[in-house]
């Protein structure tokens, strides 16, 4: 099963090393710790978890734990989220989704963008991530680049939000957790565009995790010179 991070400028390929190095510089220890705790809850309660992180997180492998299995996902998630009032969680279908508190009601949040129904055939998880990135940046649910990285998937994606799409993707790919990050924009009228490719901070990151490992994802930026879809103001 491929395990790789595909660093993409959503019309410009970015070097993997530069993108990851930039991400590691501003990784949030607080959010990384919360992500690991939620990952462990997903594994021990046998419940899929989705996490929209305020800061960057980076994990490759889940450390082994001697803790017994937790029988109740609600109490387990409540316990960790209560410690961080920035977040709020809801059970969406069979997925416990943890997001920044304001993201649940903010129409401008990237993960609240609407995704059209689509028949996905012989796709990979990374290619679906590229579709979602392109939708958020340009309102087009089509990938600009083909990639074989990721986990093979074929399914009918139902219409909904990006969160709904990530829930469906994690389920179809047999993953226990998805993690997403959307960088706060410095420019109130559009997405930030980095021209120094290889040392840029990604605007969007998506990742999937199974019970032990990170199974790859994408880091994405808008293409220089191409107008982006402006998010609805609050």
Buried (B, 14 or more C-beta within 10 A) or exposed (E): EBBBBBBBBBBBBBEBEBBBEBBEEEEBEEBBBBBBBBBBBBBBBEBBBBBBBBBBBBBEEBEEEEEEEBEEBEEBBEEBBEEBEBBBBEEBEEBBBBBBBEBBEBEBBBBBBEBEEBEBEEBBBBBBBBBBBBBBBBEEBEBBBEBEBBBBBEBEBEEBBBBBBBBBBBBBBBBBBBBBBBBEBEEEEBBBBBEEBBBBBBBBBBBBBBBBBBBBBBBBBBBEEEEBBEBEEE
